[in-house]
Amino acid sequence: MNEYKIDKLQRYIKKSNLIIINNDFRIRLSNELMEKYKEGAYAQELLLIEKNIKQIKDLGIKYPANGNPIFYVYIVPNENFIELLNYPTDRSNKGGGKPVSSYDLDGFNVAYGVSSNVLEFKSSRSIMQVVNNIHELSHLVHSMFFEKDRFICEGFAEALPLYTMDYEKIFDQHKKLLKELKKEQILSAQELITIDENNKFNDKPLVDNTSCSFELSYISSYLFVRGCLEKIGEKFDMNKIESTQKFLEIVKQSRCWNQWLVFDIANEIGISQEELLNGKDIQFNIILNLD
């Protein structure tokens, strides 16, 4: 029998202050961090998050039950962010953010949990940071449809900014890395399932001092989901946003995980199950066709 553990993040949120930024965006933070908020320590970064949320809202994604969930950001202290966010220490022990359970009924199924130092006094934002920010917010979007295989979730979180929102076109560092990839480096869906089962999904980025977008598992997941989105567009004569909506619905409607989920997706988008599970042609063709 597993040991009972108190949900410390839930306790933190219950005692937190609620700040309503606008109709679509709210934040929660402790009394201690509230003082920093009043001093404007997070102002610039929160403005950028607000802008990214508007970009996602402007896509017009339709949620189940005609929902209109609110984006919540849970800001937690740096000193215990690992404990509160259940943050992987192999990624960072200094600060970070990730999707966490949401305790607000008017929000998405998950919130964006982030240590306060990540939001402090940012003078400028690189395209990599913007994509990473939208990546985290994208997890809130798909949480209303599915919380399934890691590679599906991470692949969608990469594909929403890079493909649906066209950031790939201006993210030169990322596009350059993709063009340098060899076909044998790409991980198939089956290989992504296997490394996740073995708790080896997270790895070092292929380029130093970069985000998760430069890790091979994330790149391969992105190429998989983007390949599915392109196939949906071709089969159903849909644009990028419509294809994204369709993908969310396909995965939501499947009752399967792992290999069987890939088979369900293959059946819906009109390609062979074996090709989508073990092949790399769809993924590599994306690289070959990059501008």
matplotlib code that plots the C-alpha trace (Angstrom):
import matplotlib.pyplot as plt

x = [0.0, 1.4, 2.1, -0.5, 0.9, -0.7, -1.2, 1.0, 0.2, -3.5, -2.8, -0.7, -3.4, -6.2, -4.2, -3.2, -4.3, -6.3, -5.5, -7.8, -5.8, -8.7, -11.6, -9.2, -6.2, -5.9, -2.9, -2.6, 0.3, 1.2, 1.1, 4.9, 5.0, 2.1, 4.5, 6.8, 3.8, 2.8, 6.4, 6.1, 8.7, 6.5, 4.8, 6.8, 6.6, 3.0, 2.2, 3.9, 2.0, -1.2, -0.2, 0.5, -2.9, -4.6, -2.8, -4.1, -7.6, -7.6, -7.2, -10.8, -10.4, -13.7, -13.7, -15.8, -19.3, -18.9, -16.5, -14.6, -12.0, -9.7, -5.9, -4.5, -0.9, 0.2, 3.3, 5.2, 8.3, 11.7, 12.8, 10.2, 9.1, 10.4, 8.2, 5.1, 5.3, 6.7, 9.4, 12.0, 15.3, 17.2, 16.0, 16.7, 16.9, 17.0, 13.6, 11.1, 7.5, 5.3, 1.6, 0.1, -3.3, -5.8, -7.9, -10.1, -13.3, -13.5, -10.1, -8.6, -8.0, -4.4, -2.7, 0.7, 2.8, 6.0, 8.6, 8.6, 12.2, 11.3, 9.0, 11.3, 12.7, 13.0, 14.5, 13.8, 12.4, 14.1, 12.0, 13.0, 11.5, 8.3, 7.8, 8.6, 6.0, 3.3, 4.4, 3.5, 0.2, -0.6, -0.6, -3.6, -5.4, -5.0, -5.8, -9.5, -9.3, -6.8, -4.0, -2.5, 0.9, 3.8, 4.9, 1.3, 1.1, 4.6, 4.2, 1.0, 2.6, 5.4, 3.2, 0.7, 3.3, 5.7, 3.2, -0.3, 0.9, 3.7, 6.6, 8.7, 9.1, 10.9, 12.6, 15.8, 17.9, 15.3, 14.7, 18.5, 18.7, 15.8, 17.5, 20.7, 18.9, 19.4, 16.5, 18.0, 18.1, 14.4, 12.6, 9.5, 6.2, 7.1, 10.5, 9.0, 6.5, 9.4, 11.6, 8.7, 8.0, 11.6, 11.5, 14.1, 12.0, 13.9, 17.4, 20.1, 19.3, 21.2, 22.3, 23.7, 21.7, 18.5, 14.9, 13.1, 12.4, 16.0, 15.7, 15.5, 12.4, 10.5, 11.7, 10.5, 7.2, 6.7, 7.4, 5.0, 2.1, 2.9, 2.9, -0.6, -1.8, -0.6, -2.2, -5.5, -5.3, -4.7, -7.5, -10.2, -9.1, -8.5, -6.2, -3.8, -6.2, -9.0, -6.5, -5.4, -9.0, -9.6, -6.5, -7.6, -11.0, -9.5, -7.3, -10.1, -12.5, -10.0, -10.3, -6.8, -3.2, 0.2, 0.3, -3.4, -3.8, -1.4, -3.5, -6.7, -5.0, -3.7, -7.2, -8.6, -6.0, -5.9, -2.4, -1.2, -0.9, 2.6, 3.8, 2.6, 3.9, 7.3, 7.9, 9.8, 8.9, 6.2, 8.4, 11.5, 9.4, 8.5, 12.3, 12.9, 10.1, 11.1, 11.5]
y = [0.0, 3.4, 6.0, 8.7, 12.1, 15.5, 17.6, 20.6, 22.5, 22.3, 23.7, 26.4, 27.4, 27.4, 30.1, 32.0, 35.4, 35.5, 38.2, 38.7, 40.0, 39.8, 37.5, 34.9, 35.1, 34.8, 34.2, 32.8, 33.5, 33.6, 36.7, 36.8, 36.8, 39.3, 42.0, 41.3, 41.4, 44.8, 46.1, 45.1, 42.3, 40.1, 42.8, 42.5, 38.7, 38.6, 41.0, 38.6, 35.6, 37.7, 38.3, 34.6, 33.7, 36.1, 34.5, 31.1, 32.4, 34.0, 30.5, 29.9, 26.4, 24.9, 23.1, 20.1, 21.1, 24.5, 25.4, 28.7, 27.8, 30.5, 30.3, 30.1, 30.6, 29.4, 31.3, 29.5, 30.4, 29.5, 27.7, 24.9, 24.9, 21.4, 20.1, 22.2, 21.6, 18.0, 19.4, 17.0, 17.8, 16.4, 19.4, 22.2, 22.8, 26.6, 27.3, 26.3, 25.8, 22.9, 22.0, 21.1, 20.1, 23.0, 23.7, 26.3, 25.1, 27.8, 27.0, 24.4, 20.9, 22.0, 25.2, 26.6, 26.3, 28.4, 29.4, 33.2, 33.7, 32.6, 35.6, 38.3, 41.3, 40.0, 42.7, 40.9, 37.7, 35.5, 33.5, 30.4, 31.7, 32.8, 29.3, 27.7, 29.9, 29.0, 25.3, 25.4, 27.1, 24.5, 21.8, 23.6, 23.5, 19.8, 19.0, 19.7, 16.9, 14.4, 13.6, 10.5, 9.4, 11.8, 12.0, 13.0, 15.7, 17.1, 16.8, 18.8, 21.4, 21.9, 21.8, 24.5, 27.3, 25.9, 24.7, 26.0, 29.5, 29.5, 30.2, 27.6, 30.1, 32.6, 30.3, 30.0, 28.2, 25.4, 25.2, 24.9, 22.0, 20.2, 20.5, 19.0, 15.9, 12.5, 10.2, 7.6, 10.1, 10.6, 8.5, 6.7, 6.6, 3.2, 4.4, 7.4, 5.1, 2.9, 5.6, 7.1, 3.6, 3.5, 7.0, 8.2, 10.8, 13.8, 14.1, 16.7, 19.2, 18.7, 22.4, 23.7, 26.3, 25.7, 24.7, 21.3, 22.1, 21.0, 17.6, 14.7, 13.2, 16.6, 17.1, 13.6, 14.1, 17.4, 15.9, 13.0, 15.4, 17.8, 14.9, 13.9, 17.5, 17.7, 14.4, 15.6, 18.8, 16.8, 14.3, 16.7, 19.8, 21.7, 24.6, 24.4, 25.6, 23.3, 20.4, 21.2, 21.1, 17.8, 16.2, 17.2, 15.6, 12.4, 11.8, 12.7, 10.2, 7.4, 5.2, 3.8, 4.6, 3.8, 1.6, 1.3, 5.1, 5.4, 2.8, 4.8, 8.0, 6.1, 4.9, 8.4, 10.1, 7.4, 5.9, 2.4, 1.6, 0.1, 3.3, 5.6, 3.4, 2.4, 4.5, 7.8, 8.9, 11.2, 12.9, 13.2, 14.5, 17.5, 18.2, 17.8, 20.3, 23.0, 26.5]
z = [0.0, -1.0, 1.7, 2.1, 1.2, 1.9, -1.2, -0.3, -3.4, -2.6, 0.9, -0.6, -3.1, -0.4, 1.5, -1.6, -2.9, -6.2, -8.7, -11.7, -14.6, -17.1, -18.0, -19.3, -17.0, -13.2, -10.9, -7.4, -5.0, -1.3, 0.9, 0.8, -3.0, -3.1, -1.8, -4.8, -7.1, -5.8, -6.3, -9.9, -9.8, -12.1, -14.2, -17.4, -17.5, -16.7, -19.5, -21.9, -20.5, -21.0, -24.6, -25.2, -23.6, -26.0, -28.9, -27.9, -27.3, -30.8, -32.3, -31.4, -30.1, -29.0, -25.7, -24.5, -23.2, -24.7, -21.9, -21.6, -19.0, -17.5, -17.6, -14.1, -13.2, -9.7, -8.6, -5.8, -3.7, -5.1, -2.0, -2.1, -5.8, -6.3, -3.6, -4.4, -8.2, -8.0, -10.3, -11.7, -10.1, -13.1, -15.1, -12.5, -8.8, -9.2, -10.6, -13.3, -14.3, -15.3, -15.6, -12.2, -10.9, -10.9, -7.8, -9.5, -10.9, -13.5, -14.9, -17.1, -15.7, -15.0, -14.2, -15.0, -11.8, -11.8, -9.3, -8.7, -9.9, -13.4, -13.6, -12.1, -13.8, -17.4, -19.6, -22.9, -24.3, -26.9, -29.3, -27.5, -24.2, -26.0, -27.5, -24.2, -22.5, -25.0, -24.7, -21.0, -21.7, -24.4, -21.7, -20.3, -23.7, -24.2, -20.6, -21.4, -24.1, -22.8, -20.4, -22.1, -23.3, -22.6, -26.2, -27.3, -24.7, -25.2, -29.0, -28.9, -26.6, -29.1, -32.2, -31.0, -31.0, -33.6, -36.2, -35.5, -34.5, -37.1, -34.7, -36.5, -39.4, -37.2, -34.7, -36.7, -34.1, -33.8, -37.6, -38.2, -35.7, -37.4, -40.8, -39.4, -38.0, -39.7, -40.1, -37.8, -35.0, -34.9, -32.3, -33.6, -31.7, -30.4, -29.2, -27.5, -25.7, -24.6, -23.2, -21.3, -19.8, -18.7, -17.2, -19.8, -21.6, -20.3, -21.7, -22.3, -25.1, -28.4, -28.1, -24.8, -22.8, -24.6, -23.7, -23.9, -27.5, -28.3, -26.6, -29.0, -27.3, -27.6, -31.2, -32.1, -30.3, -32.1, -35.5, -34.7, -33.8, -36.6, -39.0, -37.8, -38.1, -41.7, -42.6, -41.0, -43.1, -46.3, -45.6, -44.4, -46.4, -43.1, -42.2, -39.3, -36.7, -37.9, -38.0, -34.4, -33.3, -35.1, -33.5, -30.0, -30.7, -32.2, -29.1, -26.7, -28.4, -28.2, -25.1, -25.7, -24.6, -25.9, -29.1, -29.3, -29.2, -32.1, -34.0, -33.3, -34.6, -37.7, -38.5, -38.2, -40.3, -43.0, -42.8, -41.8, -38.1, -38.6, -40.4, -37.7, -34.8, -36.1, -39.1, -39.4, -43.0, -42.0, -39.5, -41.8, -44.7, -42.5, -42.1, -45.8, -46.6, -44.1, -45.7]

ax = plt.figure().add_subplot(projection="3d")
ax.plot(x, y, z, "-o")
ax.set_aspect("equal")
plt.show()
